[in-house]
């Protein structure tokens, strides 16, 4: 079987989810599978070796045990000063080639997870998607999200660059409001231009949720009350900067949300606890009053105190929720079930066997 590169024309489309789920499914079908993420972008140290935390999680689920620096031989950072601008393209390509061969040698095929946005990401070190696909002889699947303005130009350009190497596209995380236009307009348009749609995966709120315990860690906050219900799920957030009446009106329309409020807004804090939010995040490093803490302990709603201002915390919350990882078995099961139901695995396997 030919190995497979999972790419996307934008970030945060669910490449990691799709790669992980495909890997589990192919293993169930009897494929001896390797996994490789040549360029990592979530740096972590494991046994004093620099690697990518997403890649390490994925290989653990797939039962692979490869050193972090072989699994992801190139690791970059969002911090510009930590970005390895001195990487030599030839040396980097040789390093990736050697690591890939080490993983692929004893397997039927290898899933290669792409980094960033196709086709440019990695170009600075000579390891952009096109270079990798050509040098490693890979087939390609694009994973794309469909919002109000689908990224059809980028998909067409990817087809132009990849030609027959592109097996097709998986449209991921489709919400109900785009289903009709996707099926009636976008898919026929892409099909006419020789692009296979391998599946349409619906939006699953459970995959976008995070536990309050994980939120404490992600926000680098301190839990000060309500620790009886730290397993509560958070699927979104509401900023409590408005008048109380307006705030309660918005809160009543939403479920499983965290409320972000200034540490001095006792009125909003009490209303949030009465409105049964999942979690209360207080900004400005201000400990809530005894009245608020007592009410939180009684209702079991966690209160997290963070140092940053409300705007910064809201940005961090958005980043955490968008980049939520598949870190528990239930989420992995949901992801696998979704892919099995909505993606044409047989078509993918046939292309890889050619």
N, C-alpha and C positions, 0 to 999 in steps of 0.2 A: 504493500500500500504506500501511496505517496503521502508525505507529511503535510500538515495543514497549518496555515498562518491565519490567525484571527485578528482582524484589523478593524478600524473605524475611522471615518473622516472627521469626527469630532471626539472630544473626550467625554467621559462619564456616560457612555452608552450601554454599559453592561458587558464589556468584553470579558471581564473576569468571571462573571456569572455564567455566560455562555460557554466559555472555555471549560470551566469546572464541570458544568452539567454535561456537556458533550463528552468529556473525558470519562465521567462515571458511566454514561450510557454505552459508550464504545467498549469499555471494560466489561460491562455486563454481557455484551454480545460476543465476548471472547477475544477481543483485540488486546494484544500485548502493547501497552501504551507508555510512551515517554512524554514528559512535559518540560517545556523550556520557555523562559522569558528572557531573551537576550539583553534587553535594556530595562533595568528596573528603575522605578521612580518613587518608591517609598522606602528610603534607606533604613536598614536595621542591621545591628551586629549580632551574629550568631556564632558562638565558638570562635570569637575574634575574627570572623570573616564577614565582610560587607556583603549584604544581599538585599533582596526586596521582600517586604513582609507579606504582600499579597501572593507572591510566587511561592514563598515558603508554606503558606497556608494551603494553597492549591495542591502542591505536591504532597503535603501530608494527607489530605483527603484522598488523593489518588494512590497513596501507598508507595510513593517514590521517596528515596532517601539519597539525595545528591547534595554535596556541599553547596552552601549559599553562593560562593563565588564562582561556581561552575553553572549553577542553575540560572544565575543572572550575572554574567561576566562583566557587564558594564552597568553601573548604578549612578544615576544623576540625582540632583537635589533641586527643590524649588528655590532654594537659597542660591542666588547668583554667585556669591563668593565661594560656594561649595561645589559649583558646577565644574567638571573636569575639562576645561577648555583646551588643556594641553594634550588631549588624546590624539595620537597619531592614527590617521584613518587606516593605514595598512596594518598596523599593529592591532588595532581594535578588531578589524575584520578577521584577522588570523586567530585572535583570542576567541571570538564568537564561533568561528568555524570549528575550532578545536573542542570547545565546550559542547557544541551541538553534536559532533561526532561521538563524543563520550556518552551522551545521553541516548542517542539514536541507535548505537551499535547493536544493542541486545533487544531492540523493540521492533514490532511490526510497523509502527508509525509513531510520529511525535507531534504533539500539539504545541505550536509555537505562538505564544501570546504577544501581540503587538503592543507597542508603547505610543502614547500620545495620539496624534492625528495623522492619518494617512494623507499624502505620502511623505510629508516633509520632516516629521519628527525623527530625530536621529541623524539627520543629514550632516550636522556639524562634525560628527566623528566618522562619517562614511558608512553609517549603518542605518540608513533610512529604509523604509519598507521595501521599495523596489530593489535595492541592493541586496537585502536579505533574501527576498523571494527568489531572485536570480541565482545568488551564490549557493543557497541551500536547496534549490529546486523544489519550491513549495507551491502547493495550491493555496488559494485564498478564499476566505469568507469575510464579507463586511458585516459588521453589526451596527445598525443605525437606529437612532430614535426618530420618531416622527412627531414633530410639534405642529404648531399652526402653519409654519413655513418649512416644508420638507427640504432636506438638503440634496435635491435631485441633481443639481449641477455637479456637486462633488462626487456623487455616485457614478454619474456618466463619465466624469474625468477619470475616475478609478478604473472603470471598464476600458477606457481608451488606453490607459497605461499598462494594465495587466493583461488585456486581451483574453486568451483562453485560460490563463492561470486563475482567473476569477470564477469560482464555482457558482457563486450567487450571493444574495443579501438576506440577512435575517433582520426583519423590522421588529425592534424590541420596545417593550414598555409602552405599548399603544393604549391610550386612554379612550374612553367611549366617544368623546367628542370628535376624534379624528378617524374613527373606524370606517365610516361611510365613504369619506373622500379618499381614504387610503385604498380601499377596495375598488371603488368606481373610477378613480382618476389616476392615482399614483402608480399602482401595480400594473394596470394595462399599459401606461406610458413607458414604464421601465421594461416590461416584457417585449414591447415592440422594438426596443433597442437592444435586444439580445441579453437582457439581464434577468437571471432566474431569481424569483423570490422564494426562498427556502422555508419561510415561515413568518407568521405574524404573532408575536408573543404579547399577550395583553398585560396591562399594568396590574401589578399585584402589590397592594399597600403593605402587606406583611413584610415584604422584602425591603421596603424603605423605612421600616421602623427601627428604633433603637431603645434598648432598656435604659432606665434611669441610672443604673449602675455604670453603664458604658458612657453615659453623658457626663457624669462626674469626672471620669478620666479624660474624656475628650476635651472638656472645657477647662481642665485643670482647676476644678473648683473644690469646695469643701461642703460636705453634707452636714447640715446643722439641725435638721429635724425631719420627721416623717420617714425614718429609715425602715419602717415595717413593710413598705410596699415598693422596694427598690427594683422589683422585677416588672413594674408597670411599663407599658409600651408608649413611646413617643413617636408620632408620625409627622408632626409638624410643629409650628410655634406661632404664638401671637404676642406682639409687642404691646405691653400695657402702658402706653404713653398718653392715651386719650382720656376723656372724661369717663367717669365710672359708668354712666348710663350707656354710652356708646360701647364701652368695653364689654359690658355684660351682654349686649345685643350680639356682638361678634362672637363672644365665647360660647353662647348658647347654640350657635350654628356649627360648631366643630367638635370633633371627638379626638381623644388620644393626642392632645397637644400639650406642649410646654408653654408656660407663660413667662415671658421675660419682662421684668419690671425693675425700676430703680429701687435701691435699698431703702429709700426714704418714702416710697409710695405705699404706705400701710393700707390705704383705702383699696388700692388695686390688689394688693396681696390677699386681703381678707375676702374680697369678691372672687378672686381666682380660686381660693380654697373652697368657698361655698359653691362655686360653679363646677367643682369636681374635675379640675384639670389633672393631667397625668403627673405634672412636675412643675415646680415654681423655681425659676432661676433669677436670683437677685444680683444686680450689678453694683459696681462701685465699692466692693469689699465691705459692705455694711451688713452687720448681723441684724436680723429682724427682731421685732419686739417680742417680749415674753408671750403676749397675747397671740401673736401670729404663730410662734413656735408651738404653743400648746394646741392651737387649732390644727396645725399640720400633723402633730403626733396623734391627735384624736382621729383625724380623717385618713391618716396613713399616706398623705401626699408628700413626697420628698421635697425639701427645700435645699437648693444648692446656691452657695454664695461664691461669686467670682470677682476677680479684681477689676476686670475691664469695664468700659462704659457700655451702654446699651447697644449702640451701633456696632461696636466691635464684636460683642457677644452674638448679636444677630447674624453677622457675617460668618462667625465661627460655627454657629448652629447650622446654617445653610450648608456650609462645607461638610460638616459631619454627617448630616442627613443624606446629602447627595453622594457622598463617598462611602456610605455604609457597607461594611464588608460582610461576607457570608461566614460569620464566626460561630454559628451554632447549627446543630444537626437538623433542626426543624427547618431552618431557612434553606439549607442545602437540599433537603427533601422536596420542599416547595419548588425550588429552582429546577431540579431534575424532572419533576412531574410536569412543569410548565413546558419545558423543552420537548419532552416526549410527546405531549399532546399537540403542540403547535408548530413543531419544526419537522421537516421531511428528512429524517435521519437516513433512510434508505437511499435517497437521492445523493446525499453527501457521500455515503459509503461507496456508491457506484462510481462516482467521479474520482474518488481516491484510489479505487481499484484499477482504473484505466491505465 
